[in-house]
Amino acid sequence: MSSENQHIVLKTEALSIGYVSKKAQTIVASNINIELKKGELVGLIGANGIGKSTLLRTLTRVQPELNGNIAINEKRLQDYSNLELAKALSIVLTESLVSKNLTVFELVALGRQPYTNWVGNLSEDDVQMVNKALEQTNISDLKNKKCFELSDGQFQKVMISRALAQDTDIIILDEPTTHLDMYHKAYVLKLLQKLAKDTNKTILFSSHEIDLAIQLCDKLVVMTDNQVVSDEPCNLILKGTFDKLFPKDLISFDDETGSFRVNK
């Protein structure tokens, strides 16, 4: 990697995540130490209910950390204003909160809100950024379609385009392949791999597609009951990390093929 690619975009130190109620504090995971570098595609994996969404919500400041520190570009997350954070980090959620009555162009243009004036008018530069984002996800031909006319796979690419138009150093996606068939799951993850390489943005996504993530990601963040570890997939295989993801009575990890198999 080049020296530019070595720049750490997101870093956590001794991070604890979870929930606080009036009666108690519930820790979901603790001592999380990860470094995500410029241009990396990073997959967040783990069993259902292990805390992947809680971690993503904490990293995006949707909910507060319990302990520890989160930094984006060496600046503490809590020191960012809302506008500053919108220019540093973009989010793609599984459930869309936007109106699907918008055209594809209009929805992607919402990514330019941190940069437009108070009435939201798009400048020539904004329009160029929107069109560039549409080209990068190969959906320029859909720009005038209404979002309700799109397939799930097409709509997911529109949401990724909106994040690209926002022009942030890091893009975080929560389960971007949910509701997609196997072909489109692979297509979306291959697209994310290409975008990380071509744009030099850091892309972090959570996924249940562990086999695909192992094949395509530069780095994986693996959540288990006891710890959260982060490393290159090949190193995690050597360490036996994937053997700890699921109970061995049903599923085991095959080191030679780099995939999971159902035990007979």
C-alpha positions as a printed NumPy array, in Angstrom:
array([[  0.   ,   0.   ,   0.   ],
       [  1.047,   3.576,  -0.578],
       [  1.739,   5.905,   2.336],
       [ -1.544,   7.691,   1.587],
       [ -3.419,   4.435,   1.996],
       [ -1.815,   3.975,   5.416],
       [ -3.711,   6.99 ,   6.777],
       [ -6.042,   5.869,   9.583],
       [ -9.533,   7.208,   8.923],
       [-11.369,   5.625,  11.868],
       [ -9.871,   4.387,  15.123],
       [-11.313,   3.06 ,  18.366],
       [ -9.425,   2.668,  21.634],
       [-10.695,   0.526,  24.532],
       [-14.224,   1.103,  23.246],
       [-17.175,  -0.352,  25.155],
       [-20.625,  -0.386,  23.55 ],
       [-24.081,  -1.098,  24.884],
       [-27.055,   0.533,  26.564],
       [-27.801,   2.552,  29.659],
       [-31.19 ,   2.455,  31.369],
       [-32.36 ,   3.988,  34.63 ],
       [-31.643,   0.724,  36.409],
       [-28.466,  -0.615,  34.812],
       [-25.774,  -0.463,  32.175],
       [-25.738,  -3.31 ,  29.65 ],
       [-22.364,  -3.903,  27.982],
       [-22.667,  -5.586,  24.566],
       [-18.933,  -5.622,  23.787],
       [-15.832,  -4.081,  25.351],
       [-12.149,  -3.374,  24.707],
       [-12.747,  -2.799,  20.98 ],
       [ -9.546,  -1.591,  19.301],
       [ -9.792,  -1.219,  15.54 ],
       [ -8.054,   0.866,  12.878],
       [ -9.649,   1.402,   9.467],
       [ -7.334,   2.835,   6.843],
       [ -7.924,   4.892,   3.739],
       [ -9.112,   2.855,   0.756],
       [ -9.934,  -0.295,   2.734],
       [-13.051,  -2.429,   2.314],
       [-13.864,  -3.714,   5.797],
       [-16.512,  -6.294,   6.671],
       [-18.1  ,  -6.495,  10.122],
       [-19.229, -10.055,  10.813],
       [-20.595, -12.112,  13.678],
       [-23.557, -14.233,  14.721],
       [-27.078, -12.807,  14.98 ],
       [-27.561, -10.666,  18.081],
       [-23.838, -10.349,  18.787],
       [-23.909,  -6.528,  18.577],
       [-22.948,  -5.577,  15.016],
       [-25.702,  -2.97 ,  14.675],
       [-24.921,  -1.606,  18.137],
       [-21.297,  -1.114,  17.087],
       [-22.289,   0.646,  13.864],
       [-24.748,   2.902,  15.7  ],
       [-21.988,   3.823,  18.149],
       [-19.437,   4.513,  15.407],
       [-21.939,   6.796,  13.646],
       [-22.915,   8.609,  16.88 ],
       [-26.506,   7.4  ,  16.739],
       [-25.964,   6.153,  20.289],
       [-23.199,   7.055,  22.752],
       [-20.256,   4.849,  23.647],
       [-20.116,   3.532,  27.213],
       [-16.343,   3.888,  27.549],
       [-13.278,   4.464,  25.415],
       [-12.646,   6.662,  22.425],
       [-13.665,   6.896,  18.757],
       [-11.745,   9.133,  16.344],
       [-12.288,  10.012,  12.688],
       [ -9.219,  11.47 ,  10.991],
       [ -7.58 ,  11.851,  14.431],
       [-10.444,  13.982,  15.768],
       [-12.678,  12.655,  18.534],
       [-16.154,  11.742,  17.325],
       [-17.874,  13.788,  20.031],
       [-15.941,  16.896,  18.955],
       [-17.558,  16.938,  15.503],
       [-20.502,  19.236,  14.858],
       [-23.4  ,  17.605,  13.004],
       [-22.391,  19.374,   9.788],
       [-18.727,  18.407,  10.151],
       [-19.689,  14.779,  10.743],
       [-21.937,  14.776,   7.664],
       [-18.895,  15.798,   5.616],
       [-16.715,  13.073,   7.167],
       [-19.036,  10.065,   7.413],
       [-22.02 ,   8.824,   5.401],
       [-24.43 ,   6.049,   6.32 ],
       [-26.441,   3.56 ,   4.24 ],
       [-29.18 ,   1.902,   6.297],
       [-31.134,  -1.265,   5.495],
       [-34.468,   0.44 ,   6.114],
       [-34.831,   3.507,   3.955],
       [-36.429,   6.495,   5.635],
       [-36.689,   8.532,   2.437],
       [-39.677,   8.872,   0.144],
       [-39.536,   6.448,  -2.751],
       [-41.594,   8.935,  -4.738],
       [-38.362,  10.823,  -5.481],
       [-36.497,  10.239,  -8.717],
       [-33.146,   8.487,  -8.547],
       [-31.366,  11.776,  -9.285],
       [-33.312,  13.602,  -6.547],
       [-32.525,  10.929,  -3.962],
       [-28.821,  10.828,  -4.8  ],
       [-28.774,  14.65 ,  -4.727],
       [-29.805,  14.5  ,  -1.049],
       [-26.22 ,  13.446,  -0.414],
       [-25.146,  16.989,  -1.277],
       [-27.138,  18.559,   1.589],
       [-24.048,  19.188,   3.78 ],
       [-22.643,  21.377,   0.992],
       [-25.676,  23.215,  -0.437],
       [-26.875,  26.615,   0.683],
       [-29.718,  27.038,   3.181],
       [-32.429,  26.656,   0.514],
       [-30.795,  23.504,  -0.811],
       [-30.06 ,  24.699,  -4.34 ],
       [-27.583,  22.541,  -6.259],
       [-24.568,  24.236,  -7.788],
       [-22.925,  23.014, -10.996],
       [-20.34 ,  21.236,  -8.849],
       [-23.119,  19.515,  -6.889],
       [-24.772,  18.29 , -10.094],
       [-21.424,  16.994, -11.335],
       [-20.891,  15.109,  -8.076],
       [-24.357,  13.524,  -8.338],
       [-23.793,  12.457, -11.934],
       [-20.358,  11.092, -11.049],
       [-21.874,   9.021,  -8.216],
       [-24.49 ,   7.629, -10.611],
       [-21.749,   6.665, -13.068],
       [-19.655,   5.004, -10.351],
       [-22.527,   2.659,  -9.483],
       [-23.554,   2.111, -13.136],
       [-27.067,   3.529, -12.747],
       [-26.917,   6.688, -14.882],
       [-29.647,   5.204, -17.086],
       [-31.988,   5.124, -14.064],
       [-31.562,   8.776, -13.03 ],
       [-35.09 ,   9.849, -14.075],
       [-36.901,   6.787, -12.73 ],
       [-38.973,   6.992,  -9.556],
       [-37.433,   5.036,  -6.704],
       [-40.605,   2.979,  -6.167],
       [-40.099,   1.57 ,  -9.688],
       [-36.74 ,   0.04 ,  -8.79 ],
       [-35.834,  -3.477,  -7.756],
       [-34.24 ,  -4.013,  -4.333],
       [-30.836,  -4.377,  -5.973],
       [-31.22 ,  -1.181,  -7.984],
       [-32.429,   0.753,  -4.941],
       [-29.439,  -0.4  ,  -2.913],
       [-27.131,   0.987,  -5.612],
       [-29.027,   4.283,  -5.453],
       [-28.426,   4.471,  -1.698],
       [-24.721,   3.767,  -2.24 ],
       [-24.694,   6.522,  -4.878],
       [-26.181,   8.96 ,  -2.376],
       [-23.353,   8.136,   0.056],
       [-20.786,   8.662,  -2.732],
       [-22.352,  12.026,  -3.606],
       [-21.954,  13.033,   0.041],
       [-18.2  ,  12.737,  -0.596],
       [-17.071,  11.544,   2.844],
       [-13.852,   9.775,   3.792],
       [-15.766,   6.846,   5.269],
       [-19.001,   5.125,   4.22 ],
       [-20.745,   2.811,   6.7  ],
       [-23.397,   0.368,   5.496],
       [-25.692,  -1.719,   7.705],
       [-26.459,  -5.065,   6.01 ],
       [-26.314,  -3.756,   2.402],
       [-27.161,  -7.193,   0.922],
       [-30.338,  -7.856,   2.92 ],
       [-33.322,  -8.859,   0.726],
       [-31.056,  -9.55 ,  -2.271],
       [-30.59 , -12.867,  -4.089],
       [-27.16 , -14.508,  -4.24 ],
       [-26.19 , -12.854,  -7.545],
       [-27.032,  -9.362,  -6.34 ],
       [-25.397,  -9.974,  -2.942],
       [-22.138, -10.75 ,  -4.768],
       [-22.684,  -7.835,  -7.185],
       [-23.144,  -5.265,  -4.411],
       [-20.113,  -6.466,  -2.448],
       [-17.95 ,  -6.544,  -5.606],
       [-19.15 ,  -2.989,  -6.316],
       [-18.122,  -1.89 ,  -2.814],
       [-14.713,  -3.515,  -3.325],
       [-14.25 ,  -1.602,  -6.589],
       [-15.428,   1.692,  -5.075],
       [-12.999,   1.415,  -2.157],
       [-10.158,   0.883,  -4.614],
       [-11.22 ,   3.516,  -7.173],
       [-12.27 ,   6.294,  -4.775],
       [ -9.786,   5.56 ,  -1.948],
       [-12.669,   5.855,   0.528],
       [-12.895,   3.63 ,   3.584],
       [-15.986,   1.415,   3.346],
       [-17.232,  -0.498,   6.402],
       [-20.249,  -2.793,   6.108],
       [-21.944,  -5.366,   8.309],
       [-22.994,  -8.61 ,   6.684],
       [-24.112, -12.193,   7.178],
       [-22.385, -13.089,   3.881],
       [-19.265, -14.242,   5.689],
       [-17.844, -16.377,   2.866],
       [-18.102, -13.453,   0.415],
       [-16.634, -11.036,   2.957],
       [-13.626, -13.317,   3.503],
       [-12.984, -13.369,  -0.256],
       [-13.499,  -9.663,  -0.991],
       [-12.497,  -7.602,   2.066],
       [ -9.109,  -6.086,   2.848],
       [ -9.894,  -6.415,   6.539],
       [-12.568,  -8.013,   8.725],
       [-13.866,  -6.999,  12.146],
       [-15.087, -10.19 ,  13.819],
       [-17.405, -10.059,  16.832],
       [-17.667, -13.121,  19.08 ],
       [-19.048, -13.622,  22.598],
       [-15.658, -12.948,  24.164],
       [-13.903, -10.392,  21.981],
       [-13.804,  -8.188,  18.893],
       [-10.791,  -8.737,  16.644],
       [ -9.72 ,  -7.029,  13.446],
       [ -7.219,  -8.248,  10.859],
       [ -6.767,  -9.346,   7.261],
       [ -8.883, -12.419,   6.385],
       [ -5.829, -14.632,   5.769],
       [ -4.431, -13.821,   9.222],
       [ -7.793, -14.485,  10.871],
       [ -7.915, -17.897,   9.188],
       [ -4.453, -18.736,  10.508],
       [ -5.505, -17.666,  14.009],
       [ -8.599, -19.881,  13.918],
       [-10.864, -16.892,  14.548],
       [-13.709, -18.153,  12.355],
       [-13.895, -21.419,  14.317],
       [-15.284, -19.384,  17.228],
       [-18.166, -17.769,  15.357],
       [-20.696, -20.596,  15.591],
       [-21.252, -23.73 ,  17.705],
       [-19.184, -26.551,  16.182],
       [-21.961, -29.133,  16.492],
       [-23.587, -27.82 ,  13.295],
       [-21.204, -25.542,  11.385],
       [-17.417, -25.563,  11.084],
       [-14.909, -23.511,   9.147],
       [-12.748, -25.187,   6.515],
       [ -9.312, -23.53 ,   6.513],
       [ -8.396, -24.958,   3.114],
       [-11.42 , -23.626,   1.223],
       [-11.864, -20.512,   3.379],
       [-15.58 , -21.196,   3.811],
       [-18.099, -22.62 ,   6.248],
       [-19.648, -26.059,   5.913],
       [-22.547, -27.835,   7.574],
       [-21.398, -30.854,   9.561],
       [-23.142, -34.11 ,   8.645]])
